[in-house]
């Protein structure tokens, strides 16, 4: 079989054909012989090879067959390709050849001839395809309740395919992102069941795969286009969709992560997708029981590889923090991602243990989290504990004999130690004896732990786990942790309420100032000054409060007077 690709349907003239060809109205030009030597060879399937062998055997008996030449118009205004095949070749074999040339999956293709769709099992002869026949390649028409969504996503996939082939478009990035925006705008914002169909369309159309294909494309501008488009999709899903839909979105992001991991674990787009996936796990549903995933939840087995990957990264960064303390050490993104992925894994282990305790051995689900994975997390904990022990020891040696003042700066890598210790504490709750080992290490390095608390503990963090063990903290660190429990006071008032009071008219003028003031202005504070006096400040304000209180409770200036007939009743003092 032979294939020739042309930018359009060409009228050919001249050139001789071999004796096996039927005469054709459209002939090849004079360079036909040279072109034939460069034809694309497509691997035939076994059944096709058998058909050829069968024909070869029959040809020995004198039966001779010839091939036909026809034209296939590509979809979405693409090129026209000239193909040659035997009448006995199946329609499916033509689809496979198109896939090998254009990369369009076979199941996404449909061939139309004379207004009818050609079926895979039919032969070209059965479809009445003759020389110079014109076939139209179109995308698969699905029976779906979301036809507009299919149309938009097919347009995007088609555009990306053409970019991967090296075609150029004006402002391609804007076009791809615009189609993504249109697609997401159709997705229901609240209804999880309805939205799942839209995310399934995105996956079934191979949109993640073609965007990653564009990302690794060698043509100029394609990588930036794919990078911007993928980030736009992830950001839009996270910021515009309801939290109830994060589970559906997480499965799409997981697909991006699996594809981009092949590009490289240090690839910026992969790291961005991994962080996005981790942030979605907080609200996305995770299946802990096994592979029975009827609800489309993220499986715990999908999360575990990320935990291993991030743990290895943290171990390398902790080594770096000891060798080069001035380096950034454990990156904040890695620590944050490690925390995000570890939380559902810990929950899964807890649920599995509870399930095992309540079920007989023979009734336990075969797809429960593997014991090897639980054991790996324990080994990881031990390795992290040994590593953080060395890090705290190195930190203690670096600070030996130094008196740290409030303004002194510590090494950047040390700022992440507290966050790592907190995650290690959470892991230690899962294994017998692990928690005691952690507190033993922290007790040995009590001084540097207290320094880390005072310098790096923030209000946004949870510190109750440290306060549970007073032996590893001192008074200063405990006081700092206690202060972090109070909300931060924000003095966002620009102007104070000013009062200029005559001492002789203290109560009257004070009442006039307070009565006319807006309540919000009093929240900002008071600026007090007495007439004909220069003193101001907190001392004057305290004196004014004292004088006002004395005046209020002065019997001669009583605010209320008792009723002469009923001493239990009071009236405002005029």
C-alpha positions, 0 to 999 in steps of 0.5 A: 500500500502507498500513501502520498500527502498533498496540501490539496486535491491535485490534478496530475498529468503525465508519468507512466504507471505500472501495468497493475494500475487502473487508468486514472483521470488524475495522473502523477506528474513527471516526478512520480517515480521519485515520489513513489520511492519516498512513500510512507510505509504503514505496518499492516496488521496480522490479518491484513498480512494474512490477506496479502499472503493469501492473495500471493498464493492465489496469484501463483495460479494466475489470479492478478489484482490491482490497487485503487487510488483515492483521496481523503479530505482531512477534517477541520479544513486540513490537507487532502491525502492521496492513498492507494489500497487494494479493493479487498482492504478493510476500512479499518486498515485505512483508519489505522494508516491515517492514525500512523500518519496524523496521530488521530486515534482510530476510535475518533475517526469516521470516513464518509463516502457518498453521504454514508459512513463507512463501517470498519468491517467493510472492504473498499470494494463493498463500499463501491470505492473506485479510482479517484473517489473522494472520502471525507474524514470527520470526527466521531459523532457521539450520542451525548447529552452535551453536544455543545461541549463535545463540539468545543472540546473537539475544536480545541483538540483539532487545533492542538493537533494541527499545532503539533504538526507544525502549522501556525496560527495567529495568537494560537495561545489565546485561541486554545485558552478561549476554547478552554474557557468556553468549555468550562463555562458550560460546566455546572457550578454546583451539580456534581452529577451533571458536571461529571459528564463534562469532565468525562468528555474532557478525558474521553477526548484525550484533551490532557494527552494532546495538550501534553503532546503540544508541550513536548512538541519541537515547534517554536511556541508550542511549549509556551502555548501548552504551558499557559493553556494547562495552567489556565485550565487548572487555575479556572477549575480551582477558582471558579468551580464549587468545592463539591466538584473538586473530586471530578477536577482532581481526576483530570489533574491526576491525568495531567500529572501522570503524563507530565511525570514522563517529561521530568519530575523537575519540570515546572509544569509538572510541579505546578500540576502536582501542587494543584492536585495536592490542594484539591485533595483537601476537599476532593473525595478519596477512596480508601477501600480499593479499586471499586471506584463507582463514584469516580473518586481519587484512589489512595493508590494514586496518591502514594507515589506522590508521597514517595516522590516528595519524601525523597525530595525532602530527604535530599533537601535536608541533606543540603540544609546541613551541607549548605545552611545558607541554601533554601533547604527544603523548599516550601512548595515541597513541604506544603505538597508533602503535607497535602498528600500525607493527610489522605494517606494517614486517613486511609491507614486509620480507616483500614486498621479500623476496618481490619479490627471489625472484620474477620480475616477471610472477609477483608477486602482484597483491594485494601491498602497493601501492607507493604505501603504501610510498612514503607511509610513507617520506614520513611518515618524512621529515615526522616527522624534520623535525618531531622535529628542530624539537622537539629544537631548541626543547627545546635553546633552552628549556634554554640556559644552564640546569643541569638538576639531578636533581630538576628537572622537564621539560615533559610533552611531552618524555617521549614523544620517545624513544619516537617516535625509536625508531619512526623508527629502525625505519622508517629500516631500511626505506629506503636513506639514511634511517638516516644522516639520523636519526643526523645529526639526533641528533648535532646535538642530542646534549646534549638527547638525553642529557638525555632518556635520563637522565630518561626511559629505563626498564627496560621499554624497549629501548635497544640501538638507541641504544648502537649509536652512541656518538657521540650519547651521553655517559658519563652517558647510556651509564651510565644505559642500562647500569644499565637492563639490570640487573633492578631490585632489590626489597628486600621483606623487612620484618625483618632476622635479629638476632644478639647475640654474645658475643665470647668465644664468637664462633664457637659462638654465631654457629653457633647463630644461623645453624643455627637460622635459616630460609634466607628470613630470612637473605635479608633481611640481618643485624643484628649487635650484640656483648654489652655494646656499643652500636655497631651498623650496617654497620661492626659487621657487617663486623667480625663477618664478619672475626672469624668468618672468622678463627675458622673458619680458626684451626688450633685451631678447625679444622672438620675434622681429618685421618684419622691413617691417611690424610691425604687423608681428613677427619672433622668435628672434635668 
